[in-house]
Amino acid sequence: MLVNGERAGLVKLQDLTDDTPMFDLRIGRAWRGRGVGTEAVAWLTGYLFTELPGIVRIEGTTRQDNQAMRATFRKNGYAKESHYREAWPAPDGTRHDSIGYAILRRDWLSGTITPPDWHDELA
Ligand SMILES: CC(C)(COP(=O)(O)OP(=O)(O)OC[C@H]1O[C@@H](n2cnc3c(N)ncnc32)[C@H](O)[C@@H]1OP(=O)(O)O)[C@@H](O)C(=O)NCCC(=O)NCCS
């Protein structure tokens, strides 16, 4: 990923032949907090929905304490869909929760965010 001709980070698109592609994003330290991550997710979302007409959703996962990535998802219309407790082992031996976000093609097209139905348990 280039910003003004300089390498600012890396976008990795994964599972492109599956129903639901995923991605990984890494912005270089010097470029963080300047809107590059938000722009990158906006770009890759549009790219995937345009280039892969058969997909209806795109997913991403991050560690619970990664507030920058979580904000980046939210700013691009991704909804929180999953919360796996203690599912993300850290190098120091602690475990963090793993948080999943996704965007639906129909939400991307309409600019809305449809939340999951969290109240679907039988009484
Ligand atoms: C996470 C990451 C991709 C975000 O990209 P970025 O270019 O730094 O983010 P942006 O500048 O677009 O900011 C996005 C939002 O995050 C917020 N944010 C940025 N750094 C933050 C921090 N340390 N804590 C809380 N929020 C933060 C910004 O305020 C912004 O929200 P706002 O516009 O509402 O204020 C980038 O920081 C990164 O590559 N980090 C290391 C690798 C990583 O964690 N990748 C994700 C793996 S799942």
The ligand as an ORCA input file, in Angstrom:
! r2SCAN-3c Opt
* xyz 0 1
  C      -5.017     -1.018     13.468
  C      -4.532     -0.170     12.298
  C      -4.681     -0.961     10.997
  C      -5.375      1.108     12.195
  O      -4.897      1.915     11.138
  P      -4.583      3.460     11.391
  O      -4.181      4.043     10.092
  O      -3.612      3.567     12.506
  O      -6.018      3.969     11.856
  P      -6.733      5.333     11.471
  O      -5.768      6.465     11.542
  O      -7.469      5.146     10.184
  O      -7.746      5.472     12.675
  C      -8.912      4.691     12.760
  C      -9.602      4.999     14.052
  O      -8.880      4.384     15.128
  C      -8.697      5.330     16.155
  N      -7.424      5.047     16.807
  C      -6.202      5.123     16.251
  N      -5.266      4.724     17.147
  C      -5.952      4.416     18.278
  C      -5.569      3.949     19.566
  N      -4.272      3.700     19.836
  N      -6.514      3.732     20.495
  C      -7.830      3.952     20.210
  N      -8.251      4.380     18.997
  C      -7.314      4.625     18.056
  C      -8.660      6.652     15.470
  O      -8.967      7.661     16.403
  C      -9.668      6.480     14.383
  O     -10.974      6.728     14.835
  P     -11.602      8.220     14.776
  O     -11.391      8.727     13.398
  O     -13.027      7.979     15.128
  O     -10.861      9.011     15.766
  C      -3.035      0.233     12.473
  O      -2.896      0.999     13.627
  C      -2.087     -0.952     12.515
  O      -1.636     -1.424     11.483
  N      -1.747     -1.428     13.724
  C      -0.837     -2.543     13.921
  C      -1.269     -3.827     13.230
  C      -2.663     -4.228     13.605
  O      -3.071     -4.165     14.758
  N      -3.398     -4.673     12.572
  C      -4.734     -5.201     12.738
  C      -4.655     -6.688     12.903
  S      -6.247     -7.383     13.189
*
